[in-house]
């Protein structure tokens, strides 16, 4: 099989790994014994599942290693065995074929479980395989509680992408997360507590500079930096907006961040193009 290289860089290593060249899911010749890991952002999940469903058996296992809480629902419409994974992984992807991993020796926390709940032998096997590498992974029957907590964390992604880091940005992110938490409570959606999250993380993730440079930003920041024209805010801030509208809860902070992030992506704006103080003034004017 033709092979290509994937360059993986961390604070201590710079290696190129040979990986199979697979241009389409059909090239993988998937069987019922295989596990497919979805790693794209949610705006690209439906198209990926369309291609996958055309060539994969309906009982192939799907692992949603993605932010947000919509991917699992999309996958479960097409495949019977879906697993939710809560991804805590400080990595950067700005160049094709190059991934920078900021944390070492533990690369990331990848807890998973059956969707919508439960743990089976396959989930345990996937967790064990990850645990045997550079990841920490725990099979969790309540993994969606943890994914909703990660969703609340990711409500600050739009702030990080849109706004230059200054004294006003943390307040804007705090307001988005506070609004999100209140919305989940109104909808009776359970999320892991801050104490649970801190206990799980401990000191396992230790981000360090790579080549003397600190990590630029998270996944939404990277979308603007790459100029992809699209961003995941509809499924992060927009998830809170959706739940709020379903339950009569106003979500002005997340609605504004969702709109501004989409505008920035469409217009090709670079990260940090809006002052957080200006966003706060927009909220005060509404």
Residue pairs with C-beta under 8 A, 6 or more apart in sequence:
1 20
1 21
2 20
2 21
3 18
3 19
3 20
3 21
4 18
4 19
4 21
4 97
5 16
5 17
5 18
5 19
5 97
6 16
6 17
6 18
6 19
6 97
6 99
7 14
7 15
7 16
7 17
7 97
7 98
7 99
8 14
8 15
8 16
8 17
8 99
8 101
9 15
9 98
9 99
9 100
9 101
9 210
9 211
10 100
10 101
10 102
10 103
10 104
10 107
10 210
11 102
11 104
11 208
11 209
11 210
12 104
21 27
22 28
24 51
24 55
25 36
25 51
25 52
25 54
25 55
25 56
26 54
26 55
28 34
30 36
30 55
30 56
30 57
30 60
31 57
31 60
32 57
32 59
32 60
34 56
34 60
34 61
35 60
35 61
35 62
35 63
35 122
35 126
36 52
36 56
36 60
36 61
36 62
36 63
37 63
37 65
38 45
38 48
38 49
38 62
38 63
38 64
38 65
38 66
38 71
38 75
39 65
39 66
40 48
40 66
41 66
41 67
41 219
41 223
41 230
41 232
41 235
42 66
42 67
42 68
42 70
42 71
42 74
42 232
42 234
42 235
43 230
43 231
43 232
43 234
43 235
44 230
45 66
45 70
45 71
45 74
45 75
46 74
49 74
49 75
49 78
49 79
52 62
52 78
53 78
53 79
56 79
58 78
58 79
58 80
59 79
59 80
59 81
60 79
60 81
61 79
61 81
61 82
61 83
61 122
62 75
62 79
62 81
62 82
62 83
63 82
63 83
63 85
63 112
63 126
64 71
64 72
64 75
64 82
64 83
64 84
64 85
64 115
65 85
65 87
65 110
66 85
66 87
67 87
67 150
67 151
67 154
67 219
67 232
67 235
67 236
68 147
68 151
68 154
68 232
68 235
68 236
68 239
69 144
69 147
69 148
69 151
69 239
70 235
70 239
72 82
72 84
72 115
72 116
72 144
75 82
75 115
76 82
76 115
81 114
81 122
82 114
82 115
83 112
83 113
83 114
83 115
83 122
83 123
83 126
84 112
84 113
84 114
84 115
84 116
84 143
84 144
84 147
85 110
85 111
85 112
85 143
86 109
86 110
86 111
86 112
86 140
86 143
86 146
86 147
86 149
86 150
87 108
87 109
87 110
87 150
88 108
88 109
88 110
88 150
88 201
88 205
89 101
89 103
89 107
89 108
89 109
89 110
90 101
90 102
90 103
90 108
90 205
90 207
90 215
91 99
91 100
91 101
91 102
91 107
91 108
92 99
92 100
92 102
92 215
92 216
92 222
93 99
93 100
93 222
94 100
94 216
94 222
94 225
94 226
100 210
100 215
101 107
101 108
102 207
102 208
102 210
102 215
103 205
103 206
103 207
103 208
104 134
104 206
104 208
105 134
106 134
106 135
106 136
106 204
106 205
106 206
107 133
107 134
107 135
108 135
108 136
108 205
109 135
109 136
109 137
109 200
109 201
109 204
109 205
110 127
110 130
110 135
110 136
110 137
111 127
111 137
111 138
111 139
111 140
111 143
111 146
111 200
112 123
112 126
112 127
112 137
112 139
112 140
112 143
113 119
113 123
113 139
113 140
113 141
113 142
113 143
113 144
114 120
114 123
114 141
114 143
115 143
115 144
116 144
117 141
117 142
117 143
117 144
118 141
119 139
119 140
119 141
123 139
124 139
126 137
126 139
127 137
127 138
127 139
128 137
130 136
130 137
131 137
136 204
140 146
142 190
145 190
145 191
145 192
146 191
146 192
146 197
146 200
148 184
148 189
148 190
148 191
148 192
149 191
149 192
149 193
149 196
149 197
151 180
151 191
151 236
151 239
151 240
152 177
152 180
152 181
152 184
152 191
153 177
154 218
154 236
155 173
155 176
155 177
155 179
155 180
155 236
155 237
155 240
155 254
155 257
156 173
156 176
156 177
157 218
157 219
157 220
157 221
157 232
157 233
157 236
158 176
158 220
158 231
158 233
158 236
158 237
158 257
158 258
158 260
158 261
159 169
159 172
159 173
159 176
159 257
159 276
159 279
160 169
160 173
160 217
160 218
160 220
160 221
160 271
161 217
161 218
161 220
161 221
161 223
161 224
161 231
161 261
161 264
161 271
162 224
162 257
162 260
162 261
162 264
162 271
162 272
162 273
162 274
162 279
163 169
163 172
163 272
163 274
163 275
163 276
163 279
164 272
164 275
164 276
165 272
166 275
166 276
166 277
168 275
168 276
168 277
168 280
169 276
171 276
171 280
172 253
172 257
172 276
172 279
172 280
175 253
175 283
176 237
176 240
176 253
176 254
176 257
179 240
179 251
179 252
179 253
179 254
180 240
180 251
180 254
181 191
182 249
183 240
183 243
183 244
183 247
183 249
183 251
184 190
184 191
184 240
184 243
186 244
186 247
186 248
186 249
187 243
187 246
187 247
187 249
189 243
192 200
207 215
209 215
216 222
216 225
216 271
217 225
217 271
219 232
220 231
220 232
220 233
220 236
220 261
221 271
223 230
223 231
223 232
223 265
224 231
224 264
224 265
224 269
224 270
224 271
225 270
225 271
227 268
228 265
229 265
229 266
229 268
230 265
231 261
231 262
231 264
231 265
233 257
233 258
233 261
233 262
234 258
234 262
237 254
237 255
237 257
237 258
237 261
238 254
238 258
240 251
240 254
241 251
241 254
241 255
241 258
243 249
244 250
244 251
244 254
245 251
252 283
252 286
253 283
256 279
256 282
256 283
256 286
257 279
260 274
260 279
263 269
264 273
264 274
